[in-house]
């Protein structure tokens, strides 16, 4: 984990690799819970028997489930001692779901601090997240996530 004193120190690290998180297993209970939360009960996510003979050989995590893990992963790679008053999700520039995450896979996030810029409302921070799948050549997803840090 990279620990920064304040927002100014983060700004000076623009372009740097922040690190990787620990591996995190995607189990069927998590997939089912996400399906319930989003009302996306497509068989490739929740029907283990049908999915076993489907295109991926097993159920797969929702792409948005994998994307939602960025909120869990980010605090594992960056911390600020003098925290901003408020940190707000500001959006996403790009998201690409490169490869499905099959049930039982382990994923981790590899994060780069892509951009830091002052705005009239605070500091806009862009981090490029590459969610890797253990043992796979291609990542699950690559996303540019933006946050607005209000001093």
C-alpha positions in Angstrom: 0.0 0.0 0.0 1.2 3.5 -0.8 0.7 5.9 2.0 0.8 9.6 1.2 0.9 12.5 3.6 -1.7 14.7 1.8 -3.3 15.4 -1.6 -0.3 17.4 -2.8 2.0 14.4 -2.3 -0.5 12.3 -4.3 -0.4 14.9 -7.1 3.4 14.6 -7.2 3.0 10.8 -7.8 0.9 11.2 -11.0 1.7 8.4 -13.4 3.1 6.1 -10.8 2.2 2.5 -10.2 0.4 2.3 -6.8 0.6 -1.5 -6.4 -1.5 -4.6 -6.4 -4.1 -5.8 -3.9 -4.3 -9.3 -2.4 -6.1 -12.0 -4.3 -9.8 -12.2 -3.7 -12.0 -15.3 -4.5 -15.3 -14.9 -6.3 -17.6 -17.5 -5.0 -21.2 -18.5 -6.0 -22.7 -16.9 -2.9 -21.3 -13.5 -3.9 -22.5 -13.9 -7.5 -26.0 -14.9 -6.3 -26.1 -12.0 -3.9 -25.2 -9.6 -6.7 -27.8 -11.1 -8.9 -30.4 -10.5 -6.2 -29.2 -6.9 -5.7 -29.4 -6.1 -9.4 -32.2 -8.4 -10.5 -29.9 -9.8 -13.1 -30.6 -13.6 -12.8 -29.3 -14.7 -16.2 -28.5 -18.4 -16.2 -24.8 -17.8 -16.9 -24.5 -16.3 -13.5 -26.7 -18.4 -11.2 -27.6 -21.8 -12.8 -24.5 -23.9 -12.1 -25.8 -27.0 -13.8 -26.7 -25.2 -17.1 -23.6 -23.1 -17.0 -21.4 -26.2 -16.6 -22.3 -27.1 -20.2 -22.4 -23.4 -21.4 -19.7 -21.4 -23.2 -17.6 -20.8 -20.1 -17.9 -24.2 -18.4 -19.1 -22.7 -15.1 -21.1 -19.7 -13.8 -19.4 -16.3 -14.3 -19.4 -13.2 -12.2 -21.4 -10.3 -13.6 -19.1 -7.7 -15.3 -20.6 -5.1 -13.0 -19.8 -7.3 -10.0 -16.1 -7.3 -11.0 -16.3 -3.5 -11.6 -17.9 -2.9 -8.2 -15.0 -4.5 -6.5 -12.9 -1.4 -7.3 -14.5 0.2 -4.2 -13.2 -2.7 -2.1 -9.8 -2.8 -3.8 -8.8 0.9 -3.8 -8.3 1.4 -0.1 -5.9 -1.6 -0.3 -3.5 0.3 -2.5 -3.7 3.9 -1.4 -4.1 5.8 1.9 -3.8 9.5 2.7 -2.8 10.5 6.2 -4.4 14.0 5.9 -7.6 12.7 4.3 -9.8 15.0 2.1 -13.0 16.2 3.8 -14.9 14.1 1.2 -14.2 11.7 -1.6 -16.8 11.2 -4.2 -17.0 8.7 -7.1 -16.9 11.0 -10.1 -17.4 8.4 -12.9 -15.5 6.3 -15.3 -13.8 7.3 -18.5 -13.3 3.8 -20.0 -14.4 0.3 -18.9 -13.6 -2.8 -20.9 -14.7 -6.3 -19.8 -11.9 -8.3 -21.3 -12.5 -11.8 -20.0 -15.2 -13.4 -17.8 -14.5 -14.4 -14.2 -15.6 -17.9 -13.6 -16.8 -19.0 -10.2 -14.0 -19.9 -7.8 -11.5 -17.7 -9.6 -9.3 -15.3 -7.6 -8.9 -11.7 -8.8 -6.8 -8.8 -7.7 -6.5 -5.1 -8.7 -3.3 -3.6 -10.2 -3.6 0.2 -9.9 -1.8 3.1 -11.6 -2.4 6.8 -10.6 -3.1 8.0 -14.1 -3.9 11.7 -13.5 -4.4 14.2 -10.8 -5.7 17.7 -11.6 -7.2 20.6 -9.7 -10.8 21.6 -10.4 -13.0 24.3 -9.1 -14.5 21.8 -6.7 -11.4 19.9 -5.5 -8.9 17.5 -6.9 -10.0 15.0 -9.6 -8.0 11.8 -9.4 -8.0 9.2 -12.2 -6.8 5.7 -11.4 -6.4 3.0 -14.0 -7.5 -0.4 -12.6 -6.6 -3.7 -14.1 -8.5 -6.5 -12.4 -6.4 -9.6 -13.0 -7.5 -13.2 -12.8 -5.1 -15.6 -11.2 -3.5 -17.9 -13.8 -5.0 -16.1 -16.8 -3.1 -14.1 -19.4 -5.9 -11.5 -19.9 -7.4 -9.4 -17.2 -11.1 -9.5 -16.2 -11.4 -5.8 -16.8 -9.6 -2.5 -17.3 -11.2 0.7 -16.1 -10.3 4.3 -15.6 -12.1 5.4 -12.5 -12.4 9.0 -11.4 -12.8 10.4 -7.9 -13.3 14.0 -6.7 -11.4 14.7 -3.5 -12.7 17.8 -1.7 -10.0 19.2 0.6 
